[in-house]
């Protein structure tokens, strides 16, 4: 089972998301612990990471398979999430 850690930027990201949506997002993130490369998870192009779609929001994360860690580094609306990614 993987451990999930959050980047400090997440606090800023989640302030803009309604609480009902946040609950669903964090439930989906918990499911990543068992299988972070499950169906629906896509590799990011041009960047080391993956994305998970939760409604109109995207959760961006990196996977360290050796240490069994998933680092969540962005949770934003689909229109904003890929801006200033690099």
Buried (B, 14 or more C-beta within 10 A) or exposed (E): EBEBBBBEEBEEBBEEBEEEBBEEBBEBBEEBEEEBEEEEBEEBEEEEBBBBEBEEBBBBBBBEEEEEBBBBBBBBBEEEBBEEEE
